[in-house]
């Protein structure tokens, strides 16, 4: 699997290297315990060591690698790690959606419905990359709309790893067929209906059910 080129527009070389290495780690092309050297990575990407250091620092901050004297040691991302990541997502997204409950969200709801339509179009054309991008965009739109500086800061700290996990799990889910993927797309409509209700408690229950279901499916969609 290659990291989508379209997702790298506007990012620095260091961030681009981090994105590609992150995917290799989460997809287990780079195994836990392997050691990466700055020189080897720099040679592979045809660059100096400076952007490589930037990339490794980013991956270390995410807990995917451990920086040691001999180089960067792959820690990896096991199922328990991903479940913890989804716990953080649940806390962020539940807060964001409940924060939006008190005011009309017609513009956001229209945006989210259009995103679901694009997800279903991606299913039709068997485009797992586009589906993953729209899936991520759906959730990020809600977090951004909540307009909470600290929550957005927390979201940004896990943003890239969430995108990559969604990419990896979506590719595997596509193998289960069109009906399954359309069901996943339609599952997002429960979130839209929750927002349309303007009721914080209803929204909380919807988000809880959404993430409980996501937790159940993680096991067979990760390497």
MODELLER restraints for C-alpha pairs under 7 A, 6 or more apart:
rsr = mdl.restraints
at = mdl.atoms
rsr.add(forms.Gaussian(group=physical.xy_distance, feature=features.Distance(at['CA:3:A'], at['CA:20:A']), mean=5.75, stdev=0.5))
rsr.add(forms.Gaussian(group=physical.xy_distance, feature=features.Distance(at['CA:3:A'], at['CA:23:A']), mean=6.79, stdev=0.5))
rsr.add(forms.Gaussian(group=physical.xy_distance, feature=features.Distance(at['CA:8:A'], at['CA:16:A']), mean=6.19, stdev=0.5))
rsr.add(forms.Gaussian(group=physical.xy_distance, feature=features.Distance(at['CA:13:A'], at['CA:51:A']), mean=6.11, stdev=0.5))
rsr.add(forms.Gaussian(group=physical.xy_distance, feature=features.Distance(at['CA:14:A'], at['CA:51:A']), mean=4.18, stdev=0.5))
rsr.add(forms.Gaussian(group=physical.xy_distance, feature=features.Distance(at['CA:14:A'], at['CA:52:A']), mean=5.89, stdev=0.5))
rsr.add(forms.Gaussian(group=physical.xy_distance, feature=features.Distance(at['CA:14:A'], at['CA:54:A']), mean=5.31, stdev=0.5))
rsr.add(forms.Gaussian(group=physical.xy_distance, feature=features.Distance(at['CA:14:A'], at['CA:55:A']), mean=4.85, stdev=0.5))
rsr.add(forms.Gaussian(group=physical.xy_distance, feature=features.Distance(at['CA:15:A'], at['CA:55:A']), mean=5.84, stdev=0.5))
rsr.add(forms.Gaussian(group=physical.xy_distance, feature=features.Distance(at['CA:17:A'], at['CA:52:A']), mean=6.93, stdev=0.5))
rsr.add(forms.Gaussian(group=physical.xy_distance, feature=features.Distance(at['CA:17:A'], at['CA:55:A']), mean=5.94, stdev=0.5))
rsr.add(forms.Gaussian(group=physical.xy_distance, feature=features.Distance(at['CA:18:A'], at['CA:55:A']), mean=4.45, stdev=0.5))
rsr.add(forms.Gaussian(group=physical.xy_distance, feature=features.Distance(at['CA:18:A'], at['CA:56:A']), mean=6.81, stdev=0.5))
rsr.add(forms.Gaussian(group=physical.xy_distance, feature=features.Distance(at['CA:18:A'], at['CA:58:A']), mean=6.93, stdev=0.5))
rsr.add(forms.Gaussian(group=physical.xy_distance, feature=features.Distance(at['CA:18:A'], at['CA:59:A']), mean=6.61, stdev=0.5))
rsr.add(forms.Gaussian(group=physical.xy_distance, feature=features.Distance(at['CA:23:A'], at['CA:164:A']), mean=6.14, stdev=0.5))
rsr.add(forms.Gaussian(group=physical.xy_distance, feature=features.Distance(at['CA:24:A'], at['CA:30:A']), mean=5.52, stdev=0.5))
rsr.add(forms.Gaussian(group=physical.xy_distance, feature=features.Distance(at['CA:25:A'], at['CA:31:A']), mean=6.67, stdev=0.5))
rsr.add(forms.Gaussian(group=physical.xy_distance, feature=features.Distance(at['CA:25:A'], at['CA:76:A']), mean=5.82, stdev=0.5))
rsr.add(forms.Gaussian(group=physical.xy_distance, feature=features.Distance(at['CA:26:A'], at['CA:76:A']), mean=6.46, stdev=0.5))
rsr.add(forms.Gaussian(group=physical.xy_distance, feature=features.Distance(at['CA:26:A'], at['CA:77:A']), mean=5.89, stdev=0.5))
rsr.add(forms.Gaussian(group=physical.xy_distance, feature=features.Distance(at['CA:27:A'], at['CA:168:A']), mean=6.78, stdev=0.5))
rsr.add(forms.Gaussian(group=physical.xy_distance, feature=features.Distance(at['CA:27:A'], at['CA:223:A']), mean=6.10, stdev=0.5))
rsr.add(forms.Gaussian(group=physical.xy_distance, feature=features.Distance(at['CA:28:A'], at['CA:223:A']), mean=6.81, stdev=0.5))
rsr.add(forms.Gaussian(group=physical.xy_distance, feature=features.Distance(at['CA:31:A'], at['CA:74:A']), mean=6.61, stdev=0.5))
rsr.add(forms.Gaussian(group=physical.xy_distance, feature=features.Distance(at['CA:31:A'], at['CA:76:A']), mean=6.93, stdev=0.5))
rsr.add(forms.Gaussian(group=physical.xy_distance, feature=features.Distance(at['CA:32:A'], at['CA:74:A']), mean=4.83, stdev=0.5))
rsr.add(forms.Gaussian(group=physical.xy_distance, feature=features.Distance(at['CA:32:A'], at['CA:75:A']), mean=5.03, stdev=0.5))
rsr.add(forms.Gaussian(group=physical.xy_distance, feature=features.Distance(at['CA:32:A'], at['CA:76:A']), mean=5.20, stdev=0.5))
rsr.add(forms.Gaussian(group=physical.xy_distance, feature=features.Distance(at['CA:33:A'], at['CA:73:A']), mean=5.78, stdev=0.5))
rsr.add(forms.Gaussian(group=physical.xy_distance, feature=features.Distance(at['CA:33:A'], at['CA:74:A']), mean=5.11, stdev=0.5))
rsr.add(forms.Gaussian(group=physical.xy_distance, feature=features.Distance(at['CA:33:A'], at['CA:75:A']), mean=6.33, stdev=0.5))
rsr.add(forms.Gaussian(group=physical.xy_distance, feature=features.Distance(at['CA:34:A'], at['CA:73:A']), mean=5.72, stdev=0.5))
rsr.add(forms.Gaussian(group=physical.xy_distance, feature=features.Distance(at['CA:34:A'], at['CA:74:A']), mean=5.37, stdev=0.5))
rsr.add(forms.Gaussian(group=physical.xy_distance, feature=features.Distance(at['CA:35:A'], at['CA:71:A']), mean=6.02, stdev=0.5))
rsr.add(forms.Gaussian(group=physical.xy_distance, feature=features.Distance(at['CA:35:A'], at['CA:72:A']), mean=5.43, stdev=0.5))
rsr.add(forms.Gaussian(group=physical.xy_distance, feature=features.Distance(at['CA:35:A'], at['CA:73:A']), mean=4.50, stdev=0.5))
rsr.add(forms.Gaussian(group=physical.xy_distance, feature=features.Distance(at['CA:35:A'], at['CA:74:A']), mean=6.27, stdev=0.5))
rsr.add(forms.Gaussian(group=physical.xy_distance, feature=features.Distance(at['CA:36:A'], at['CA:71:A']), mean=5.69, stdev=0.5))
rsr.add(forms.Gaussian(group=physical.xy_distance, feature=features.Distance(at['CA:36:A'], at['CA:72:A']), mean=4.97, stdev=0.5))
rsr.add(forms.Gaussian(group=physical.xy_distance, feature=features.Distance(at['CA:36:A'], at['CA:73:A']), mean=6.35, stdev=0.5))
rsr.add(forms.Gaussian(group=physical.xy_distance, feature=features.Distance(at['CA:37:A'], at['CA:71:A']), mean=5.10, stdev=0.5))
rsr.add(forms.Gaussian(group=physical.xy_distance, feature=features.Distance(at['CA:37:A'], at['CA:72:A']), mean=6.45, stdev=0.5))
rsr.add(forms.Gaussian(group=physical.xy_distance, feature=features.Distance(at['CA:38:A'], at['CA:49:A']), mean=6.11, stdev=0.5))
rsr.add(forms.Gaussian(group=physical.xy_distance, feature=features.Distance(at['CA:38:A'], at['CA:52:A']), mean=6.26, stdev=0.5))
rsr.add(forms.Gaussian(group=physical.xy_distance, feature=features.Distance(at['CA:39:A'], at['CA:49:A']), mean=6.65, stdev=0.5))
rsr.add(forms.Gaussian(group=physical.xy_distance, feature=features.Distance(at['CA:41:A'], at['CA:52:A']), mean=6.87, stdev=0.5))
rsr.add(forms.Gaussian(group=physical.xy_distance, feature=features.Distance(at['CA:42:A'], at['CA:48:A']), mean=5.62, stdev=0.5))
rsr.add(forms.Gaussian(group=physical.xy_distance, feature=features.Distance(at['CA:42:A'], at['CA:49:A']), mean=5.56, stdev=0.5))
rsr.add(forms.Gaussian(group=physical.xy_distance, feature=features.Distance(at['CA:42:A'], at['CA:52:A']), mean=6.25, stdev=0.5))
rsr.add(forms.Gaussian(group=physical.xy_distance, feature=features.Distance(at['CA:59:A'], at['CA:65:A']), mean=5.96, stdev=0.5))
rsr.add(forms.Gaussian(group=physical.xy_distance, feature=features.Distance(at['CA:60:A'], at['CA:66:A']), mean=5.69, stdev=0.5))
rsr.add(forms.Gaussian(group=physical.xy_distance, feature=features.Distance(at['CA:60:A'], at['CA:67:A']), mean=6.77, stdev=0.5))
rsr.add(forms.Gaussian(group=physical.xy_distance, feature=features.Distance(at['CA:64:A'], at['CA:74:A']), mean=6.39, stdev=0.5))
rsr.add(forms.Gaussian(group=physical.xy_distance, feature=features.Distance(at['CA:64:A'], at['CA:75:A']), mean=5.17, stdev=0.5))
rsr.add(forms.Gaussian(group=physical.xy_distance, feature=features.Distance(at['CA:64:A'], at['CA:76:A']), mean=5.06, stdev=0.5))
rsr.add(forms.Gaussian(group=physical.xy_distance, feature=features.Distance(at['CA:64:A'], at['CA:77:A']), mean=6.49, stdev=0.5))
rsr.add(forms.Gaussian(group=physical.xy_distance, feature=features.Distance(at['CA:65:A'], at['CA:72:A']), mean=6.14, stdev=0.5))
rsr.add(forms.Gaussian(group=physical.xy_distance, feature=features.Distance(at['CA:65:A'], at['CA:73:A']), mean=5.41, stdev=0.5))
rsr.add(forms.Gaussian(group=physical.xy_distance, feature=features.Distance(at['CA:65:A'], at['CA:74:A']), mean=4.49, stdev=0.5))
rsr.add(forms.Gaussian(group=physical.xy_distance, feature=features.Distance(at['CA:65:A'], at['CA:75:A']), mean=4.81, stdev=0.5))
rsr.add(forms.Gaussian(group=physical.xy_distance, feature=features.Distance(at['CA:65:A'], at['CA:76:A']), mean=6.80, stdev=0.5))
rsr.add(forms.Gaussian(group=physical.xy_distance, feature=features.Distance(at['CA:66:A'], at['CA:72:A']), mean=5.62, stdev=0.5))
rsr.add(forms.Gaussian(group=physical.xy_distance, feature=features.Distance(at['CA:66:A'], at['CA:73:A']), mean=5.06, stdev=0.5))
rsr.add(forms.Gaussian(group=physical.xy_distance, feature=features.Distance(at['CA:66:A'], at['CA:74:A']), mean=6.48, stdev=0.5))
rsr.add(forms.Gaussian(group=physical.xy_distance, feature=features.Distance(at['CA:66:A'], at['CA:75:A']), mean=6.51, stdev=0.5))
rsr.add(forms.Gaussian(group=physical.xy_distance, feature=features.Distance(at['CA:67:A'], at['CA:73:A']), mean=6.32, stdev=0.5))
rsr.add(forms.Gaussian(group=physical.xy_distance, feature=features.Distance(at['CA:79:A'], at['CA:219:A']), mean=6.85, stdev=0.5))
rsr.add(forms.Gaussian(group=physical.xy_distance, feature=features.Distance(at['CA:83:A'], at['CA:215:A']), mean=6.77, stdev=0.5))
rsr.add(forms.Gaussian(group=physical.xy_distance, feature=features.Distance(at['CA:90:A'], at['CA:211:A']), mean=6.61, stdev=0.5))
rsr.add(forms.Gaussian(group=physical.xy_distance, feature=features.Distance(at['CA:92:A'], at['CA:151:A']), mean=6.55, stdev=0.5))
rsr.add(forms.Gaussian(group=physical.xy_distance, feature=features.Distance(at['CA:93:A'], at['CA:143:A']), mean=6.31, stdev=0.5))
rsr.add(forms.Gaussian(group=physical.xy_distance, feature=features.Distance(at['CA:94:A'], at['CA:204:A']), mean=6.09, stdev=0.5))
rsr.add(forms.Gaussian(group=physical.xy_distance, feature=features.Distance(at['CA:94:A'], at['CA:207:A']), mean=5.99, stdev=0.5))
rsr.add(forms.Gaussian(group=physical.xy_distance, feature=features.Distance(at['CA:96:A'], at['CA:142:A']), mean=6.69, stdev=0.5))
rsr.add(forms.Gaussian(group=physical.xy_distance, feature=features.Distance(at['CA:96:A'], at['CA:143:A']), mean=5.51, stdev=0.5))
rsr.add(forms.Gaussian(group=physical.xy_distance, feature=features.Distance(at['CA:96:A'], at['CA:146:A']), mean=5.16, stdev=0.5))
rsr.add(forms.Gaussian(group=physical.xy_distance, feature=features.Distance(at['CA:97:A'], at['CA:142:A']), mean=6.77, stdev=0.5))
rsr.add(forms.Gaussian(group=physical.xy_distance, feature=features.Distance(at['CA:97:A'], at['CA:195:A']), mean=6.95, stdev=0.5))
rsr.add(forms.Gaussian(group=physical.xy_distance, feature=features.Distance(at['CA:97:A'], at['CA:203:A']), mean=6.80, stdev=0.5))
rsr.add(forms.Gaussian(group=physical.xy_distance, feature=features.Distance(at['CA:98:A'], at['CA:200:A']), mean=4.92, stdev=0.5))
rsr.add(forms.Gaussian(group=physical.xy_distance, feature=features.Distance(at['CA:98:A'], at['CA:203:A']), mean=6.27, stdev=0.5))
rsr.add(forms.Gaussian(group=physical.xy_distance, feature=features.Distance(at['CA:98:A'], at['CA:204:A']), mean=6.78, stdev=0.5))
rsr.add(forms.Gaussian(group=physical.xy_distance, feature=features.Distance(at['CA:99:A'], at['CA:146:A']), mean=6.33, stdev=0.5))
rsr.add(forms.Gaussian(group=physical.xy_distance, feature=features.Distance(at['CA:100:A'], at['CA:146:A']), mean=6.10, stdev=0.5))
rsr.add(forms.Gaussian(group=physical.xy_distance, feature=features.Distance(at['CA:101:A'], at['CA:195:A']), mean=6.33, stdev=0.5))
rsr.add(forms.Gaussian(group=physical.xy_distance, feature=features.Distance(at['CA:101:A'], at['CA:198:A']), mean=4.38, stdev=0.5))
rsr.add(forms.Gaussian(group=physical.xy_distance, feature=features.Distance(at['CA:101:A'], at['CA:199:A']), mean=5.72, stdev=0.5))
rsr.add(forms.Gaussian(group=physical.xy_distance, feature=features.Distance(at['CA:101:A'], at['CA:200:A']), mean=5.49, stdev=0.5))
rsr.add(forms.Gaussian(group=physical.xy_distance, feature=features.Distance(at['CA:102:A'], at['CA:198:A']), mean=5.87, stdev=0.5))
rsr.add(forms.Gaussian(group=physical.xy_distance, feature=features.Distance(at['CA:109:A'], at['CA:192:A']), mean=6.19, stdev=0.5))
rsr.add(forms.Gaussian(group=physical.xy_distance, feature=features.Distance(at['CA:112:A'], at['CA:138:A']), mean=5.95, stdev=0.5))
rsr.add(forms.Gaussian(group=physical.xy_distance, feature=features.Distance(at['CA:115:A'], at['CA:134:A']), mean=6.02, stdev=0.5))
rsr.add(forms.Gaussian(group=physical.xy_distance, feature=features.Distance(at['CA:115:A'], at['CA:138:A']), mean=6.30, stdev=0.5))
rsr.add(forms.Gaussian(group=physical.xy_distance, feature=features.Distance(at['CA:116:A'], at['CA:185:A']), mean=5.98, stdev=0.5))
rsr.add(forms.Gaussian(group=physical.xy_distance, feature=features.Distance(at['CA:118:A'], at['CA:134:A']), mean=6.88, stdev=0.5))
rsr.add(forms.Gaussian(group=physical.xy_distance, feature=features.Distance(at['CA:119:A'], at['CA:131:A']), mean=4.93, stdev=0.5))
rsr.add(forms.Gaussian(group=physical.xy_distance, feature=features.Distance(at['CA:119:A'], at['CA:134:A']), mean=5.93, stdev=0.5))
rsr.add(forms.Gaussian(group=physical.xy_distance, feature=features.Distance(at['CA:119:A'], at['CA:135:A']), mean=6.97, stdev=0.5))
rsr.add(forms.Gaussian(group=physical.xy_distance, feature=features.Distance(at['CA:119:A'], at['CA:185:A']), mean=6.12, stdev=0.5))
rsr.add(forms.Gaussian(group=physical.xy_distance, feature=features.Distance(at['CA:120:A'], at['CA:182:A']), mean=6.01, stdev=0.5))
rsr.add(forms.Gaussian(group=physical.xy_distance, feature=features.Distance(at['CA:120:A'], at['CA:185:A']), mean=6.34, stdev=0.5))
rsr.add(forms.Gaussian(group=physical.xy_distance, feature=features.Distance(at['CA:122:A'], at['CA:128:A']), mean=6.79, stdev=0.5))
rsr.add(forms.Gaussian(group=physical.xy_distance, feature=features.Distance(at['CA:122:A'], at['CA:130:A']), mean=5.96, stdev=0.5))
rsr.add(forms.Gaussian(group=physical.xy_distance, feature=features.Distance(at['CA:122:A'], at['CA:131:A']), mean=5.35, stdev=0.5))
rsr.add(forms.Gaussian(group=physical.xy_distance, feature=features.Distance(at['CA:123:A'], at['CA:178:A']), mean=6.24, stdev=0.5))
rsr.add(forms.Gaussian(group=physical.xy_distance, feature=features.Distance(at['CA:123:A'], at['CA:181:A']), mean=6.49, stdev=0.5))
rsr.add(forms.Gaussian(group=physical.xy_distance, feature=features.Distance(at['CA:123:A'], at['CA:182:A']), mean=6.85, stdev=0.5))
rsr.add(forms.Gaussian(group=physical.xy_distance, feature=features.Distance(at['CA:128:A'], at['CA:170:A']), mean=6.16, stdev=0.5))
rsr.add(forms.Gaussian(group=physical.xy_distance, feature=features.Distance(at['CA:128:A'], at['CA:171:A']), mean=5.63, stdev=0.5))
rsr.add(forms.Gaussian(group=physical.xy_distance, feature=features.Distance(at['CA:128:A'], at['CA:174:A']), mean=6.63, stdev=0.5))
rsr.add(forms.Gaussian(group=physical.xy_distance, feature=features.Distance(at['CA:129:A'], at['CA:167:A']), mean=6.61, stdev=0.5))
rsr.add(forms.Gaussian(group=physical.xy_distance, feature=features.Distance(at['CA:132:A'], at['CA:166:A']), mean=5.91, stdev=0.5))
rsr.add(forms.Gaussian(group=physical.xy_distance, feature=features.Distance(at['CA:132:A'], at['CA:167:A']), mean=5.30, stdev=0.5))
rsr.add(forms.Gaussian(group=physical.xy_distance, feature=features.Distance(at['CA:132:A'], at['CA:170:A']), mean=6.05, stdev=0.5))
rsr.add(forms.Gaussian(group=physical.xy_distance, feature=features.Distance(at['CA:136:A'], at['CA:163:A']), mean=6.32, stdev=0.5))
rsr.add(forms.Gaussian(group=physical.xy_distance, feature=features.Distance(at['CA:143:A'], at['CA:152:A']), mean=6.74, stdev=0.5))
rsr.add(forms.Gaussian(group=physical.xy_distance, feature=features.Distance(at['CA:144:A'], at['CA:152:A']), mean=6.66, stdev=0.5))
rsr.add(forms.Gaussian(group=physical.xy_distance, feature=features.Distance(at['CA:169:A'], at['CA:221:A']), mean=4.81, stdev=0.5))
rsr.add(forms.Gaussian(group=physical.xy_distance, feature=features.Distance(at['CA:169:A'], at['CA:222:A']), mean=5.83, stdev=0.5))
rsr.add(forms.Gaussian(group=physical.xy_distance, feature=features.Distance(at['CA:172:A'], at['CA:221:A']), mean=5.51, stdev=0.5))
rsr.add(forms.Gaussian(group=physical.xy_distance, feature=features.Distance(at['CA:173:A'], at['CA:221:A']), mean=6.31, stdev=0.5))
rsr.add(forms.Gaussian(group=physical.xy_distance, feature=features.Distance(at['CA:174:A'], at['CA:181:A']), mean=6.42, stdev=0.5))
rsr.add(forms.Gaussian(group=physical.xy_distance, feature=features.Distance(at['CA:190:A'], at['CA:206:A']), mean=6.61, stdev=0.5))
rsr.add(forms.Gaussian(group=physical.xy_distance, feature=features.Distance(at['CA:191:A'], at['CA:206:A']), mean=6.33, stdev=0.5))
rsr.add(forms.Gaussian(group=physical.xy_distance, feature=features.Distance(at['CA:191:A'], at['CA:207:A']), mean=6.78, stdev=0.5))
rsr.add(forms.Gaussian(group=physical.xy_distance, feature=features.Distance(at['CA:194:A'], at['CA:202:A']), mean=6.18, stdev=0.5))
rsr.add(forms.Gaussian(group=physical.xy_distance, feature=features.Distance(at['CA:194:A'], at['CA:203:A']), mean=4.75, stdev=0.5))
rsr.add(forms.Gaussian(group=physical.xy_distance, feature=features.Distance(at['CA:194:A'], at['CA:206:A']), mean=6.42, stdev=0.5))
rsr.add(forms.Gaussian(group=physical.xy_distance, feature=features.Distance(at['CA:195:A'], at['CA:203:A']), mean=6.48, stdev=0.5))
